[in-house]
Amino acid sequence: MVQLYIGSKNPTKINAVKTVFESANVEGVEVESKVSAQPFSDEETLEGAINRARECAKIKKNGFGLGLEGGVMEIEDQLYLCNWGAMVDDEENLYTASGARIPLPDEIKEELEKGKELGEVMDDYASRQEVRKNEGAVGIFTNELVNRQEMFAHVVKLLKGQYEYYRRNG
């Protein structure tokens, strides 16, 4: 059985991994992303995911490390939600993938530019608690047609698919 460590205790991230790696033993662990609490670019969000995956891979020699990082990125003054995943396998190969992007309202952008984290801003915006552990910003702004767990599960499928492809085809 594959031992997989994910660099988060967030249930949406852990459950996303469990839905894709059904037969693996999945354990959430706290590790540092070594990036800003609120990543503000694709590069920073990807770096956070890679850092989490690498830290997790160090936990057990034959275990896999997985990092999932949510962030925001800007294109022509429009702020978009972005998310990245990284996986380090038992041979220290690195796989990366990104997922859905949707524009965020200007009022969200303004709050983030003040130094707040998206999760905190979304709780206030939606008048809810723990949005990041439930539907996420993606769930709010897609009328819950896509939620945070599904969004991250898509990224995890991309990671697992790459691993399986390269494992089979060298």
Secondary structure by P-SEA (a helix, b strand, c coil): cbbbbbccccaaaaaaaaaaacccbbbbbbbbcccccccccaaaaaaaaaaaaaaaaaccccbbbbbbbbbbbbcccbbbbbbbbbbbcccbbbbbbbbbbbbbcaaaaaaaaacccaaaaaaaaaccccccccccaaaaaacccccaaaaaaaaaaaaaaaaaaaaacc
